[in-house]
């Protein structure tokens, strides 16, 4: 690898490409650089020719300025041919870069599909666990509601409707973090466990006061 190739390989846009594309891209960039150099040389030859044309036309055949003009014509023709060859090479290089990118994208797509297939198995397990956990939560909350309703019928604790309304808000706030619930003002946020424990304590407090009243 020569110094120019090394410099091109270290460019950010080259490093951003997949490894299998970089060689083809460096070749394209090198050809484009050579074409730019040829265009600059041709521009210089034409400028020299323009400056020498008047004297060459007026000079006798075989004069130094005439020979210089002939040399400029040959040089311009050679550079024009060089440009033509480089432009053809660049078109081929562009096709190679496009093909390399397409192959790299295909390989990446295959790797992504294989990884997604692996993750699908993980999703299966997590889905089962999430479903089981949700069923367990529903069952436990239903049991809590049944017991809370019994307490309320006995005259202690909050009504099932009040518990359900506040629990709905609490659960929604907890689920908001994963995009499954509504945003609840900070002042109204209470963790479900804390909320339900509070209602249980209310039953205990009211029952204890009633027992104390009876003793008196």
N, C-alpha and C positions, 0 to 999 in steps of 0.2 A: 504494500500500500504506500503510494507516494504521499508527499506532504499535502497536496491539494485534496486528494481523496480523504485523508485523515481529517482535514479541516471541514470538508463537506459532511463527513459522517458525524461530526460533533455538533452540527447545526441543530437547533431546537426542533425545526419542522421535520428533519430526518429522524431524530430520536423519537419523535412522537408517533412515527409509523411502526407497524409490526416489524419484527426483526427480519422476516422473510421479504419485506418490501424495500428495505433500506438500500441494498446493493443496486437494485434497478433504479431507484430514485437518485442515488449518487451518480450513476452513469448518465442519467438524463440531465442532471444539474451541470455535470462536467461538459456535456455536449452543448448545453445552452450557453455556458460560459465561453466556450470556443467560438460559438456563433457570434456572440456579442463582440469578442475580440476581432473576428474577421470583419464584422460590420464597421468597427472603428478603423481598422486598417484600410478598408475600402474607402471610407470617408476621407481619410488622410490622402490616399492616392488621388481621389477625385479633386480635392482641394489643390494639390500640387499640379494636377493636370490643368485645372482652370487657370492657375497663375502662369503656367508655361505656354498655354495654347497660343496666345497672340504672337509671342516671339517665335514660336515654332512654325507657325503658318508663314510668317514673313521671312524666315531664314531659308537659305538655300538647302537643298537636299543633302543630307550627310553632315550637316552642322551638328555640333554637340547638343544644342537644344532640341533638334529634330530627333537625334538618337535617344535623348532623354524622354521625349514624348512617346516614342515607340516602346521604350522600356516600361513606361507608365501604363500603356495600353495592355501590354502583356501581363503586367502585374495585376491590373484590374480584372482582366479576363480570368487569371488564375484564382484570384480571391472570389470572383463571382461563382466559379465552378466549385470552389471550396464551400461557399455558402450553400449552394444547391445541394451538395453532398451532405453537409451538416443538417440542413433542414429535413432531408429524407431520413437521416439517421435519428433525428429528434422525433419524427413521427413514429418510427419503429420503437424508440425508447419509451415514448408515451404509452404505446400499446402494451409494452412489457410491464410498465408500472401499473397500468389498469388491470392487467391480467394477474399480477402479483397481489394487488389489493383484493381482487375478487377471490383468489385462492385463500388469502389470509382471512377474509371475512367468512368464507365457507368453513375454514378450520375453527375459527372463533365461534361461529354459530353452532357447530357440532359440539365443541367443548361446553358451550352454554347449555345446549340441550341435554348433554350427559349430566351436567351438574344439576339442572332442573329435575331430571329424572331421579337423581339421588335425593334431592330435597323433597320430592313428592312422597317418598317413603317416610321422611320425617314428619311431613304434614299429616300423613295418615295417623301416625302415633299421637301427634299433638291434637289432632281433631277428636280422636277417641277420648283422650284425657279431658279435653275441654268440654266435650259433650257430657261425660260422666260427672265432671265437676258442676256443670250447670244443673244437671238433674238433681244432684245432691243438694245444691243451694236451694232449688225450688222446693224440694221435699222438706228441708229444714225450716225454711221460711213458712211453709204451709203449717208445719207442726207448731211453730212459734205463734202463728196467727190463731190457731185452734185453741192453744192454751191461753193466749191473751183474751180471746173471746169468752172463755170460761170465767176468767177473772172478772171481766167486765160485767158478765151476767150476775156474778156474785156481788157486784157493786164496788169493785176495786180496779184501779188502773184506767188507762185511756181506752177510748172506743176503738174497735177494729178499723173503722174508717179513718180515724185520725192517724193511727199507726201506719196504715197502708199508704196514706198520702205522703207522710213524712219519709217513710221508707223508700217510696218511689223516687222522691227527690234526692235522697241520699245515694241510692244505687245509681241513679242517672249521673250524679256528680262523679262518682267513682269510675263509671264507664266512659266518661268524657275524655279521659286521658288516652283511651285507645280508639276514640272516634265513634263510640257506640252510645253516647249519652249526651245530655244537654249541659251547657255551661250554667253553673249555679253560683250566685254571688257568694263571696267568701264568708260573709256573715251568716249564711244559711247552710254552709257545708258542715256536715257531721258524718263521720264514718258510720257505716251500717252497724258494725258491732257495738260502737259506742252508743248509737241511738237505741238499739234494742236493749242493751244493758240498762240504759236510763229508764226505759219503760218498765223493765222488771223491777228496778229499784223503786219506782213509783208505787207499784203494787205492794211491795214489801213495806214501804213507809206507811201507806194508807192502812194496810192490815195491822201493822204494829200500833198505830194510833188507836184503831178501833179496839184492839185488845186491851190497851191501856185504859181506854174509856170504860170498858166493861169492868175492869178491876176496881176502878174508882166507884 
